[in-house]
Amino acid sequence: CRSAAAVARHRTNDEDQFPVETNMQLLQPTTALTWCFFMIGFASVSGNLSDYESRQTQLRDLAKTNNVHRGAKSIVRSYLNQDVDQGEIASLLGGLEQDQDAAMRIVILTRICMLTNDESARQSIKDKLAPIPFWLEPGETVFVYWTENQQIMWMSSAWLLRENYPGLLQYNEPTLRARLLHYLRLKDEYDFFEFFSSVYTPYTLQGLLNLADFCV
């Protein structure tokens, strides 16, 4: 997580620059497979490179046809330039605006948007995300924003969507960049509170790796 935070901090053009070569080596390439790898909760990668590449292929083949994790099929298919699973996309979008933990789906949908060549699926995702408030605002009582994992999922998704689709989000809170960099600096310097959690650490990594992979 800490390495991912360092790379994400670098990719978001933090003015307080610092050497990140070591962390970049640790995370490159953070492909859709790597993201699914952490998301699914597999053990740490070990063994030689050929073994690792073989496991990559096996995991891609498994994930693109099986429900190993919510959204994994469409992520891997997008990475492989294949059509997304329309039923899976519909499930991810259904009732999103009433789900207090919507960030856990939004971070998946954001990654699919970044990867897919399926313009119909991308547009469906963009239409659903456009009116959602990506940060707490007056009168908002639905979503959870304030846990460690929720913060980075909301902020990284908002950052990438605003960066890649200017004007898409009705949410236009001006402190996003300052909040995101503050979060990344804290985590890079002091580490994470939820690092013992097998439940929440993968969600934190989803937000961080999206930034590391797609921030321009």
N, C-alpha and C positions, 0 to 999 in steps of 0.2 A: 504494500500500500504506500509506504513512504517513498519508494522509488517511483511509483506511478505519480504521486503527488509532485515530486520534483520535476518530472518530465512535463506533466500538465502545466505546472507553473511556468516552465520555460516556454512551452508552446503558446501560452496566453500572453506572451510578450511582457512579462513582468519587468519593469524598469530596473529593479534590483537584480541585475544579472549575476549569475554564478555558474561555475563549471558544472555541466551535467553529463559529460561524456560517459562516465561510469554508469549512471542511471540509464542513459540512452541505450547503452550496450545491454543492460539487464532486460530492457523492455522491447527491444527491436528483434523481429517485427511483431508488434501486438496485433495480430490478425484477428479475424472473426473467430478462428479456432481458439486463440489464446483467451479471448473474452469468454467464449463458451466454456473453456477449460476451467477457469476460475468460477464461473457461474454455476457449473454443475457440481463443483466441489471435489474434483479429482485431487489426488496427492501431487506433491511437487514433482516437476519433471526431473528425471535422472537418466543416467545411461548416455550412450554416445548419440551423435547427431542423427545417424541413420535410424536408430531406434525411435528417437523423438519424431522424426519425419514420418515414420511408419505409423506411430500412434496418432499423429495429426490426420493422416489419411483415414485411418480407422474411425476416428471421432467424427470427422466430416461425413463419412458414409453413414454412420449411425445417426447423427443429428439431422441430416437432411430428409430422413424418411421416418423417424420415430419421435415420439413426444418425450424426449429426454429432459426437456425443460421448456417452460412456456416461452415461446418466441424463437427457440433455437432453430427450428426447421427453416423459418423464413430468413433468419440471420445467415445461416450457412448457405442456403440457396442463393441469397443475394450476393454473398461473397463469391460464389461459383458462377455468377451470371446466369442463374436459373430463375424460373418463375417462382414467386413467393407462394406460400400456402394461403389461399384466400380465406379459408375457414379460420385459420390461425389469426390472420389479420383482423377479421371480424370479431373474434373472441377478445383480442387485445383492445379493440376500440369500444366494445360494448359496455355501456354504463360507466365509461371512464370519468365523466364529469361528476358522478356521485360517489366515486371511490376515494376514501380518505387517503389511501396509500397509492394514489394514481401514479406517483413518481416511479414506482417499481415497474409499471408498464410503460410509462413515457420514456424512460431511459432505453428500453428495448425498441420502442417505436422510432426513437431518434436514430438509433444505430441502423435500423432497417432503412430509414430515409437516406442516410448517408451512403449506404451500400447498394441499394436496389436500382435496377434499370427499368423496373416496372412502374411506369408513370402513373397508371391508374391507382396502384397501391399507395404510391407516394402521395398522390393528391388526396386520397381518402384520409391518410394520416394527417396531412397538413390541415385539412378542413376541420378535423376533430380537435387538433391541438390549438388552432388559432385563437379561440375565445377563452382558453383556460388561463387563469391567473397563475403565473409561475413564481409568485412570491406573495406573502401575506399583505393584504390590502384591506381598507375599511369595509366592513360588512362581509368579508370572506370567512366562512365557518366550516367549510367542507374538508379542506386538505390539511395534511400534516406536513410542516415544513422544517421543523426545528431539530430533529435528531441528526446525528453526525452523518448517517448514510443518506437520509432524505435531503439534507442540505446540498450535498454534492450532486445527487441525481437531478434535483430541480435546477441548480445553477449551471451545471454542465450542459444539460439539455437546452435550457434557455439560451446559453451562449452560442451553441452550435446552430440552433434554429435561426437565431437572429443574424448570425454571421453568414449562413448559407442562403437564407430566404428573407432578406430585408423587408420589413413591413408586414411579415406574415402574422406575428403575434400581436394581439391587441394589448397584451402586457408590454409595457415599455418603461419599467422601473429603472431610473437612471443610475442607481448605485450597484448594478449587477457586477460590473468589472471590479470595482473596489471590494465588494463582498467576496467574490470568487478568489481574487488574489490574496485577500486576507486569510481566507480558509486554507488555501494551498500553502501559504507561508507558514501558518501555524502547524499544519500537518507535516510539512517537510522538516521543520525545525524541532517539533516536540512529539511527533508521532500521533497515533490514533488511539482513541479511547476504547473503541469496540474491537480491538485486534484479537481478543480472545473469542469472539463470537463467530461460530461457524455459520450462523444465520445471516448476520448483518454485514460481515466483511465482504462477501461476494457482491452485495448491492453497492457498497462503497467503491469497490473496484470497477464495477460497471460504469459509474460516472467518471471515474478517473481515466479509465482506458479509452472511453469515448473521446475525451479531450486529447489524450496522447495520440490517438489515431487520426483524428479529423480536424483538430484546430489548425487554422491556416495562418 
